[in-house]
Amino acid sequence: MSKKSPPPIDGLLGFAQVDHDRARRCGFPEVILGRGKTPAQVAAIFAELATRADRVLATRCSAAAFEAVRTRVPTARWNELAGAISWRRRAAGRGEGLIALIAAGTADLPVAEEARVTATLMGARVETHYDVGVAGIHRLLRAVPRIRRARVAIVVAGMEGALPSVVAGLLDRPVVAVPTSVGYGASFGGLAALLTMVNSCAAGVSVVNIDNGFGAGYTAALVNRPARR
C-alpha cells in the first residue's frame, strides 16, 4: 500500500517559504530584502506574494532584479534611487495622515527614498524636505511650519548625525532618526551618526539601524495610522 504524499506547504518555493499570513498578523505583507538574492529568486518571491497580497515591496534590489520581476509582474514599479520594487493591486489613494520626511543632504536620498517608498506603500501621505542639514540650518527653519503639521517625522542624516536632535527640539511629535553611512573616515561608515542619535538629549527620538530607510518608513507609517480596534 503506497503512502500518500503530504500536502504541499503553502508558499514553499524550495529556496524560500513565503509568509502569506504576514499581512493578517502585522497589517502589511512580508517584505523582500533583495540583497543577497539572485534576480530570479527575487522575482519568484515577488510573484508568489502578488498572488495573495494587495501590495508587494522588495528593497535593496538591482536593476536586473527589477527586470526579472517585471517579466512575472508587469505592473511592478521601480525606484532606482532607493533600489526598491513595488506593486499595488489597486491604484493608490491620497494617503492617510502625514509623515514629514527630512533628509540632511542629497547623498542621504537613497536611504530617504527607501523610507518614502515604504511609508507610501503602507498607506501614508509623505511630504519630503530634502537637503536641509545643520550646515544650512536656515533651510530647515523655513520648513518647520510645514513639518509641524505631520503626525511623525523621519530624519535621515549622515556625517555627525546632529539633525534629528535639532528637529526633535522643535516638534511635539515622535522623530524616527536614521543614521546613514555618508561621511568621511572618522564617520566609521555611519557609526558616528548612530552614536550621536542614540545619545540625543532631545526627547522623542527613536533610532533605527544605519541606512535602514525601510525600518524608519515602516515604523513611521505605524505611528501615523489612526487608532484601530
N, C-alpha and C positions, 0 to 999 in steps of 0.2 A: 504494500500500500504506500503510494507516494505521499510525501509530505507536501502540504500546501506552502507556497511561498508567502512570507509575511507581506502585509500590505505596504506599498511604498510610503516612505516618510514624506509628508507634505513639505515642499520647498527644498528637498535634498538634491543638490546638483553634483555631488561627488567631491568637489573641492570646497563647497560651502553649504551651510544649512540656513536657508533664508527664513527669517523670523517674520512670518506673515501676521503674527498676533501683536507685534510691537505697537501698531497704531492704536489698538484697543486698550492696551495696558498704559501706554505713555502719551497718547494723543498725537503721535507723529510716527510715520513708518521708519523702519530701520534705514540708517544712512550708510552709504558705501564709502569706505576710505579707499580711494583709487591707488594711492602709493603702495608699491609692493605687489600689485596685482597686474596681470597681463591685460592688454586691451580686450581680449576675448573673455577673460574672467569677469571684468567689469561689465561688459555687455550682457553676459549671461545672467548675472545677478540683477542688473538693472531691469532687463526684460522680464525676469521672473517676478520681481516686485511689482512691476507695472500690470501684471495680470490681476492683482487684487487691490493695490493701493490707489488712492486718488492723487498722490504726489510721490515723486521719487527724487532723491538727491544723491549725487556722488561728488565727493570732494577730492582735492589733490590729484586731479586727473590730467593726463596728457591729451594733446590734440588727436593722437592715434586712438586713444580710448574713446574719445567723442565720436570719431568716425565709425568705430566698431559699434557703439551704442546706437548710432543713427541708422545703421542697417537693420537693427532689431526694433527700434522705437523711433520712427522717422520724425516725430514732432518734438523730440528732445531738444533742449536749448543749451547753448554753450556760452559760458562767461570765461573768456580767455584769460583775463587778468587774474581772476580768482582760481582758475583751473577747476571750475565747477560745472557739472552737467545736471540739469534739472528738467523735470517733466510734470505737467499737470494734466489730469483727465479733463478738467473743465477750465474755462478762462478765469483768470484771477479777478476778484473784485477790488475795491478801493483799499481794502485792508483795515484792520481794526486798531484802535488806539493810536499811539505814536511813539516810535523809538528814535531818539537822536543818535546818529552815528557820527562820531567825531574822530578824525584822524590827524595826527600831528603833521605829517609830511607826505609828499607824493610817493616816496619809497615805501610807505606803510599801506598803500592802497590794495595790494594783493590780499593782505590779511583783512582789511576793512571790507573789501568786496565779498570775501567769503562770508563774513558776518552778515552783510546785507542780503546776499542771495538766500542764506539760511533763514533769517528772520522773515523775509518777504514770503518765502515758500510756506512758512508756518502761519501765514495769515496776518502778519503785522504790517502796518504802514511805517515806512522808514524814511526819515529825512536826513540827508547827508550834509556834513560840514567838514570839508576836506582842506588840508594844508592850513591848519590853524594852531600850529605848535607854539610853545612858550617863547621861542626866539622872535616871534612876531605876535605877541600876545594881544595886540590891538585887533587882530583879525578874529580872535576868539571872542573878545569882549563885544564886538559888533554883533555877533551871532547869539549872545546869551539870551536876549528876549525870546527868540525863536526856540532855543534849546529848552527853555523853561516850560514850554508847552508840552513837552514829552513826558510820558509816564516813567521812562527809564532811559539812561544814556549808556552807550558803548563808547569807550575811549581807547583808541589804538595809538600806541606810541613806542618808538624805539629810543636810541641814544640813552639819555639818563632817565627817561620814563617819568618825567615830572607832571605831564599834562593831566592824568586822571585826578591827582590831588588838587590841582587848580580848579578843575571842573567841579569836583565834589564840594569844594569850598564855596561854590556859587549856586548850588542847587539844593532843593529839598526832595530829591529823587534818588533812587539807587543808581550807582555807577558801576558798570562792569568794565574792568580795566583789562586791556590786552597788551602785554609786552611783545614787541617784535624783535627779530634778530638783526634789525637795521642798526648800524653803528660801526665805529672803528674798533681797533684792537681791544682796548680795555672794556668795551661793552660786553665782551665774552659771549658773543652770539645771542644777546638778549638777556643774559643773566643779570647785568647791571640794572636794566629796566625792570625786570621781575622783582628784584630785591627792593628797589625804590617803591614800587607799587604795593608790595606786601607790607612794607613798613610805613605806609602813608599815615600821616597824622590827621587826615581828613576822614570824618566818619562817613559810612555808607559806601565804601569802596570794597568790591569783591574782585578777586583776581583770578583769571584763567591762565593756562599754561602759555609758554612762549609760542607766538604765531598761531594760537588757537582761535582763529576767527569763527570757526564753526561753533565751538563751545560757547563763545560770547553771544553769537546770534541766537543760539538755541535758548540759553538762559534768559536773555533779554526778552525773547518772544514769550516765554512762560510768564515772566513778570508782567509783561504788557497785557496779557489776557485778562478780561474781566473775571471776577469770581464766578466759579461754576460749581453746581452741585455734583 
